[in-house]
Amino acid sequence: MENDLKKVIQKAIDLNVQRMSPTRARKFSENPARALYDLTGDYPWWTGDNKALDYGTIVHTYAENGTLDDLPEETLERVKSKRGGLLSWTNEAVKVGQSLSEYFDNIKGEKIYEQELTISNDDGSRFHGFADVINDDDGDVSVYDIKTLQSMEFDKWIQHEWAPDSLEQYIKQIAFYALVLGTEKATLVFIKKSDKTPFIHEYTLSQGELKQAQLDVWDEMKSALEIARGHGNPAAINDGSEWAYHYFGGKI
């Protein structure tokens, strides 16, 4: 697999990448070689089951005042048991999504859900991403991004101030959305994965935090785009992933 890196680099160059998102840029910042394998489809970044993805799809669907009938057909099939009923964790995801729906219903203004936002780079390429919720209150625009947290992780943050490991990347992601929208109002909406106590925690970025994150995410996306186009030598990092197991021959 290690010997295939040159081939993967060439495949990435042949793709002539013209778009980059904060999410993909994060992968390149964490592990450039692994991100290239993911970009070309030679080895996906995530190799687990679909539970986390399906959970998030349900949460977002209900947050947007949807129902199970609005889920993609393949998602609905996966969240059903062999007897046709819903898997136990599906009911939790529904409850979490409903709590978010109530939260956004209480915010004054017109909501736009799952909106793609794009902006041009100097070379004509495009930076893009999908904002979960954009709210327009008579011209006063704010952006929100939904993040679900496991109960233990949520409690550690609230009770002991142990912030999630991914908080920095979440901040960069929503900072990009705010940049495209031209607003300084950006809030990460964290919700606890629980069917009994789906607490919500708002994390609103300060102006200083927002400006710095916008500079950081712009640089991160530009750097990722350069690597995807074959400039530089993409480092391969032994990050303990399934990809790394195969790439480094099972050695840490």
Buried (B, 14 or more C-beta within 10 A) or exposed (E): BEEEBEEBBEBBBEEEBEBBBBBBBBBBBBBBBBBBBBBBEBBEBEEEEEBEEBBBBBBBBBBBBBEBEEBEEEBBEBBEEEEEEBBEBBBBBBBBBBBBBEBBEEEEBEBBBEBEBEBEBEEEBEBBBBBBBBBBEEEEBBBBBBBBBEBEBBBBBBEEEEEBEEBEBBBBBBBBBBBBBEBBBBBBBBBBBBBEEBBBBEBEBEEEBBBBBBEBBBEBBBBBBBBBBBEEEBEBBBEEBBBBBEBBEEEE
